[in-house]
Amino acid sequence: MDLGKFVVQVLFFCFCMLVQLNSCYCSKKESSVLLTLKAQHISSMSIPTAPNRVAFHHNVSLTVSLTVGSPPQQVTMVLDTGSELSWLHCNRTPNTLSLFNPQLSTSYSPVPCSSPTCRTRTRDFTVPVSCDPKNLCHAILSYADASSVEGNLATDTFAVDNSSMPGLVFGCMDSGSSSTPEEDAKTTGLIGMNRGSLSFVSQMGFRQFSYCISGRDSSGVLLFGAANFPWLGPLKYTPLIQMSTPLPYFDRVAYTVQLEGIKVSDTVLPLPKSVFVPDHTGAGQTMVDSGTQFTFLLGPVYTALKNEFVKQTRGVLRLLNEPNFVFQGAMDLCYLVELSRATLPPLPAVALMFQGAEMSVAGEKLLYKVPGATRGTDGIYCFTFGNSDLLGIEAYVIGHHHQQNIWVEFDLAQSRLGWAEVRCDLASQRLGLGH
């Protein structure tokens, strides 16, 4: 489906330290680093993520800004908890507009084929790494939308405010295939945040990180380290699911939790818990993915949720009733809403029921206004849950749209995911990042 083109907002963000670091390395466990987080529109092909991810279908990503190299070059990177390897678009041509130019960095070092790093196994590489003519480690990342990026693995100094991380492994990608190369040229890269050994958070050495996304102005905060704030209150936790045996469709370095049920208002969908449990191939895991905008459910669960939501909104919302209108390839429940309405009518909340905790999706998070789509005096709003079967993926994916105004903590030390409902714009202000 043609999603159209979106204007890339070039955003540069200020950084702020939460505490004074005693060392130049921000891998100190006792330290925390606080960054601003933004949502920005990008081309639908600009930022692919790891295989079996769906972020390339969507036009909004979360971005952070930091510097790379010596002397430092500023880069804007998409925050993706569904990917491992961080990478940058590199341009080695002098006198050409460059997003990151390794030739200008004295701390840049390509990874040779003989290095153990070149043999590190990661699901991000759908094609095994190889040696280029210079005997350097060459990597190709291929994605489900037929786009790809390739280049060399390398190390360089990544810096957050006054804290630097020398020798961080990343991909310096200098070529690729895309239908929108002019848009790709405006995007610097991706910061991988999953549990793999090459991810940004793993290399930093932090055992906790959190983010909070505002629904008011698309801004928020990203925190590396512990979140010990009195105003935050207690978090609800659910265990991260581990899988020791390799399975073909199970991503062992994803942030996997156990979805146990879904309810609309007070009605629990009449589904057996077995439909939420991964099968013998690993298909059916539930991943929390900041690189995906919306939430996707396996076909039978999506159908049950769709039917119950339609039932409970009958007389409140008007169905679009255009069978061929499927927003972003997987969201086929859409409504007509008068453009003159200032707010949406009251809607039944949808609760995602996890082991030990629930996450509520309510109000404006339930419907998304399709940009530029109108029918007379009506706009088109689509349900923000989609059918993952239509995307060709065998997983449940919790996207960042449903994480708005929720403080989300990834606690690797205790292997759990926690969250608490907060006003993320107010949290930014309390932490000194508000404007």
N, C-alpha and C positions, 0 to 999 in steps of 0.2 A: 504494500500500500504506500502511495506517495504521501509522506508526512509533510512535504513542503520544506522550505529552508528557513532557518531561524538565524536571527542576527546574533552573532557572538558578542557577548559583553565582556570586554577585557577588564578584568577586575584585579586590582592589586590590593592586598590586605595587610593591615598592620599586625604586628606580632607583639605579644606581651608575656612576660614571664610571671608565673604565679608565685614562685618563690625565688630567692636569690640562689643561684647555683654556686657551689664551691669549686667546681671544676669546669673545664671547657667541654667535657663530654656529657651529653644529656642522657647517657645510659645509666646514670646513677639512680638506684632504686628509690632513694629517699627524696628525689627531686621530681617536680612536676612541671610540665611545659604546657602552656595554654595558647591556643591559636584561634583566630577567627575562621569561621566556616561559612561558605556562601553557596547558594544554588544559582546556576547560570544556565542559560539556553545554549545548546551546542547543536551542531549538525547531527543527524541521526546516525551518521557513519563515522563521526570524528573520534569517538572514544570507545572502541570495542573492549570487552573484558574477557575473562578467561572462557575456555570452551564450556558449553552448556549453560552459559549465562545469557541473560536477555536484555542487558543494558543497551545494546545497540539498537533496540527497538524504540528507545525513548529519548526525549529531547531535553531532559533536565538532569544535570549532574551536580554533585557536591564538590566544590573545589576549595583547595587551600593553597597558600602561597609560601614559598621558601626560596632559599638561594642554594646554588650548586656551583662548585668549582672554586679555583683560586686564580685571580680575584673572583669574588662571587658574581654569578649571573642569576637574576631573578627569574623564577619559573612559576607557573600556575599548574597545579596537578589535580586530577580528579581523584577523590577519595573512594577507594573501592575495597570493601571488606571481602569481596568475592574473588580477588586476584592475589597472586603471590608476588611476582616480579614487578618491581617499579621500573618504569621506562620513560625516556624522554625522546622527543623528536630532535635529532641531531643534524646539524648542518655544518659540514667541514669546508664549505666553499668560502674563501675570503671575499669581502665586498658584497656579500649577499645577506639579505635579512635572515638572521639565524635565531631560532628559539633557544637552542643551547649549542654553543660551539666548543667542542672539546679541545680544539687547537689553541684556544685562548686560556685554557686552564692548566696551570703547572702541576696540579695535583691529580689530573686525569691519568688513568692507567688502564689500557685494555687488558682483558683476561686472556692469557695464552691457553692454547689447547691442553698443555700439560698440567694446568692447574686443576686441583680437585674440584674447584668451583664449577668448572666447565662440565663436570660429570654429575653435578647435583641434579637429582631427579625432581621435576616439578610438573604438575598437570598443565601448567601454562604452556609448555612446549608440546604442541601436537605433532611437531616434526622434531626428531632428535637433533641436538646441537651438533655442529660439525666444525671442521677447520677451514678457514678461508686461505687464500694463497699466501697470506703473511703469517700463517700458523697461529691465528687468533681465533678465539672462541666465537663462533657465528651462530646466531639463534633466529628462528622464524616463529612468529606467533600468528596462527591462523584462526579465523573466527567464523561463526556460523552464518554470518551475512556475506561470506566470500571475500571479505577484506582481510588484509594481513599487514604486518609490519615486520621488518627484519633489520638486523644490524649486529653489532658486537656486544658481548657482555663486557662490562668495564667496572672500575671502581673510581670513586671521586668523593670529595668532601661535601656532604649535605649539611646545611646550617639552618637552625631555627633560632632567630634572634641572636643572642651572643653565644649560643651553644652549637658546637660543630661535631659532626660525625665523620671522621676521616675513614676512607676505605670502604664505603658502603657500596655493595654490589647492585648494579642496575643494568638495564638494557639501553644502549645508545643506538637508537633506531634511525637509520638514515635513508631508508626506502620503504615503500609499501604500495599497496593497491587499494584504491578507494574511488567511489563515484564522485566524491567532493574534495579533490586535493586542495582547492583553494581554501576550504574551511579547515582542513587538517593543518594547514600551514599556520593557523592562528592558535592551535592548541598545543601546549607544551608537552603534556604527557600524563601519566597515571601513577598513583602511589598505591602499591599493593599492601593490603593490611590483613591478610588472612593468617592462618596459623603455620604456614610453611616456613622453612628455615631461611629462605631468601626474602621474606616479606620485610617491609620497612619496620614494623613494630618488633619483629623477632630480632633483626639486626641491631635495633636500638637497645634492646635488652629490657624494655618495659614489660611488666607483667599485668598491667591494667591500662586501658584507655577508654575514654568516653566521648560521646558527642551529643549535642542537643540542637535540633533544627527548629527554627522558629517558623510558624505558619503565617506570621504577620508580614515579615519583610524578607523572607527567604535567607535570613542570616542565622548564624548560630555560633557554637563554640566547639572546639576539638581539644580534648585534654589528654596528654600523655602522663600517666601516673595515677595516683589514688585521688578520689574525689571525696575529700573529707570536709564537707560544707554543712554547717548546722541547718541552713535553710532548705537543704535538699530533702531532708527527711529520709525515712527508711525506704530502701528499694525492694521490689519484689524480684525474686530470683528463680530461674529455672536452670537445670543442669545443661551443660554442653555435652552433646552425645559423642562418644568416642567409638571408633570402629577399628579394631586391631587387624582384622582380615581384609586384605585388598579385595574390593568388589568393583566390577566394571563401571557401574553407574553411581557409585558413592564417592563424593569428594571428601576425603579424610582430613583435609586442612581447611575446610569451610567451617563457618560458625553454625553448627547444626544443633537444633533443639528439637524437642518432641512435641509436636502439635497433637492434641488429644481430642479436640472437638471444636465446634463453632456454634455460637448461638446468635439469634437475631432477636433483640429485645430479651424476653425471658424464654424464648423457644429454642431449645437445643436441637440442632439438626439430627434427624433420626438415622445416624450413620454408625456402623460398628467402628470401634477404635482401630481395628486392623487396617482400615483404609488409610490411616495416617502413619502406619509403620512401614519402614523400608522393606522391600521384598528381598528374596535371595540374591538378586543381582545388585542390590543397593538403590534401586529406583524407588522414589517416594520419600527421600529425606526432606527435612524442612530447614532451609537456610535463611539466615538473616544477612541481607546483602545491601550495602549502601550504594552499590553501583547500579541497582535496579530501582526505577522510580515507583512502580506500582507493585501490587501483591498478586501472585499467581498461584492457582490451586489446580490439582489434578481434576480431570474432567468430571467424574462422578460427584466430587465434593463441590466443585464450582456450580454444577447444575442444581444441586440441592440448595445451595446458598442463594443462587439466582431466583429460584422458584419461591423460596420463603420470603426474600426481600420484595419481590413483585407482589406477593400476597399481602404483605403488611403495609405496602405503600399504595395499594389500590385506592383510588379516590383522592390521594394526596399528590401523586406524580402522574404525568401523562407519558405513556410509552411512545417512543419514536415510531415503532412499527415499520421499520425499513430493514428487512432481513439482510440486505447486502451491505448495510452500514456496520462495519466492525472496526472500532477504534484501535489503532496500533496492532491490528492483526489478531487480537485475542480477547477484546472487550466488546461483547455484543449486546450488553444490556445498557441501552441509552434512553434518555428522556428529553422531552421538550419542556423548557422552562422559559417563561416570559422574560424578555430582556429588560423589562422595566422593573423586575423584582430586585430589591436591594439585598435580600437574603433568601436562602433556600427555606422551604417549609420544614417543620419538625420531622425528623427522620428516625427510624428505629436504629439503635446502636448495634453494631456487629462486634461480638467479643470473640477473640481468638483464645482458645483455652489450651494452655501449655501445662506441662507437668509442674505443679506447684504455683502457678501464677496465670493471670489473664491479662490480655492487652485489648483495650477497648478502642474501637474505631467508630467515631461518631461525628455528627454535624457535617461540616464542609469537607472533611476528609473522605466522606463516602462517595461524593460525586465530583467529577472533574469537568470543567467547561472546556469543550473542544475549541481550540483557537480558530477563529474565522469561520466556524460552521454555524449557519443560521437557517431557519425555515420560517420565512415571513418575519413576524415580530418575536419569534422564539429563538433562543439559543439551544444548542445541544449539549447536554451533560451526560457523561457516561459513568457507570458504576466503576469504582476504582479497584475492583477485583477482576482478574482475568482468568482465562482458561489456558493453563500451561500446555495442555495437549495440542492446542492450535499453534503453539510456538515450537513444538517438537522437542520439549524437554520433559524429563520424567522426574519432576521435583516440585515441592512447594517452595516458593520464594517470597519472603517478607521484604517488601521494598521500602525505601526511605520516605515515601509519601505518608505512609501509615505510622511513621516514627516521629512525625512532627509534634512539637511540644511534649516530647518525652525525653527525659535524660536516659540515655542508653549506655550501660556500662558493660564492657567486655573484660571479664575478670579471668585472665588466663591462669593466675596462681591457684585459684580454687575451681577452675573449669566450670564456670557458670556465666550466665547472662542475666543482668539485672536492669530494671527500669523503674522510673517513677514519673508520674505526670507532673510537668512544671510548665510555666510560661518561659520559653527559651529566650525571648527577647529580654525579659527581666533578669534571667540568669546571666545573660551577656553583660547587662548593666552592673549586676552585683560583682562580676568578675573583672570589671574595668574595661570591657570591650564594647559597651554600648556607646551610642552617639547621641 
